Amino acid sequence: MPTVKEYLAQALAGRGVKHIFGVPADFVLECFQYLEDSGEIQPIRMNDEPQAGFAADAYARLRGLGVVLVTYGAGGFKVMNSTAQACVEDSPVLVISGAPAQDEYLKGRSLLHYRIHHVVKSRDDQRKAFSHVTGMNRRIDSSSSARADIDSLIEYIITQKQPGYLEVPRNMWGAELPANDNTDHYVYIPPTSDKLALKAGLKQAVAAIRGSARPVFWVGTDIQRYELQDRVMAMATNFNIPICTTLFGKSAIDENHPMHLGLYVGAQSASYRYDDDAVREYVETSDCVIMLGVNFSDFNFGIGTVEINTDARLLNAQKGELRIDSALYEKVLIDDFVADLASCDLGSHAFSEPPPEMPFETPPPDTPINSDMFFSILNRHILDNTIVISDIGDCLFGAGKLDTSYERFLAPGVYGSMGWSVGAALGAKLADSSLRPFVIVGDGAFLMGQESAVGKLSELELDPVIFILNNSGYATLQGAVPGKFNVLPGYRFEKICGVYGGRGFAVETAGKLESVLLEIREISGTPCIVNVVLPPFDKTSVLKRISTELGKGVKRGQE
């Protein structure tokens, strides 16, 4: 019969996992050794736990399940942040933590002042902590329940798009599973829709859409998580209903679809095809807004600048419920609702295209680069195999205007953990080797430990391109509360490649950026760092609009 480590690897491989990200340490060494020797799943030794967690997160977003493997305490608590982000952003990540054996705890109790390393106070501390950022967690204390524990946990993570936690004491890795598992042990059963609630909600939704003159879809990332994009695009095409996405939902549908308007994010609304303000106006004057999988967060709502027409019909489908105006239909799953809605006649609607975006005029080659210019030039170099991975900050606001295809954009746009993007690029590249990640990160976010991930990219001969927007500070924060604490040195980031490997470039003009982007196309098998030297505290026009809107709000509040 298989051991715990063997069955766990088989179960994960059966779900499409080919890589596990982690840091080897005492309580997980046996598992790392098995993975390396068996060849069933490749263990990716990361240089620190936070980047391992971020890599597993991005891997999960593209493949449907990501795994991070860490030791107890000193390793486990370091992936709490990435797991919290996965929880908030519906990313199916499994955290596997080794742990001391039970008899080690018993020995500790019998000896005065005896403390086990990596343990804070008690055996349950870490598991209790992870219960706040995962939907399900299990500890394997007996081989008789191990099969059910592993199967239930993986099924939960995949179906609910939520992280889970598995704790394996080090004496259990090699424990053999019995032929028959404990049938009394808890088995996870995925939820189903209430058929009556689904039918009633669907009837009201169809009537609302058919009765409207100018409906619009506003979709979030759950459309991608539950693989609903084809149905949404079919409804848009068949019934002439345009589509906007949230900031976090960017590329949840193919942005080259003719009915795609752009991002609706209040003052942050952006489009590479249409005028930004016109996209915002289209949504805010719609008489029926169909929200599908929209994550209600301040980032997705333009930091309080979203203003839906108060007279509009409002449909809001979430993972487990449907709201239509003031009516609530509980236990209605979003995948069931969208599937049934797509089979209905939603009526014929008139779609008047907004004014187009003003064409970008190429500046003279010696023009000093600024943030808006960077994104406009970069947009012309995004290829079919490019996946854009943005960190948090003004880089994310500017990236909203980039032309990306379906599932070709990743960002931590709800929880917002800075320092995510380079580790995420590693996870994305291993999830789909045909992709070439374009990482967009501010200087401040890059300094949050991401250089260790550059070293790993070089070691694995992976080819992401890392664009560091170097404006010598935290421009987003400086706009809110000015101070010296927002100022950063003008680091020569391109020199990092001399230590970690890869190719480094410094860009100060429009012409230099164009030439570097062309040169990078011919580089493979190694990462590239492009240090984009901007004026101090330079901002995108999107961030400037947000600042103006927020300033108006503050002024109104003082009147």
Secondary structure, 3 states (H helix, E strand, C coil): CCEHHHHHHHHHHHCCCCEEEECCCHHHHHHHHHHHHHCCCEEEECCCHHHHHHHHHHHHHHHCCEEEEECCCCCCHHHHHHHHHHHHCCCCEEEEEEECCHHHHHHHHHCCCCCCCCCCCCCCHHHHHHCCCCCEEEECCCHHHHHHHHHHHHHHHHHHCCCEEEEEECCCCCCECCCCCCCCCCCCCCCCCCHHHHHHHHHHHHHHHHCCCCEEEEECCHHHHCCCHHHHHHHHHHHCCCEEECCCCCCCCCCCCCCEEEECCHHHCECCCECHHHHHHHHHCCCEEEEECCCCCCCCCCCCCCCCCCCCEEEEECCCEEEECCEEEECCCHHHHHHHHHCCCCCCCCCCCCCECCCCCCCCCCCECCHHHHHHHHHCCCCCCEEEEECCCHHHHHHCCCCCCCCCEECCCCCCCCCCHHHHHHHHHHHCCCCEEEEEEEHHHHCCCCHHHHHHHHHCCCCCEEEEEECCECHHHHHHCCCHHHECCCCCHHHHHHHHCCEEEEECEHHHHHHHHHHHCCCCCCCEEEEEECCCCCCCHHHHHHHHHHHHHHHHHHC
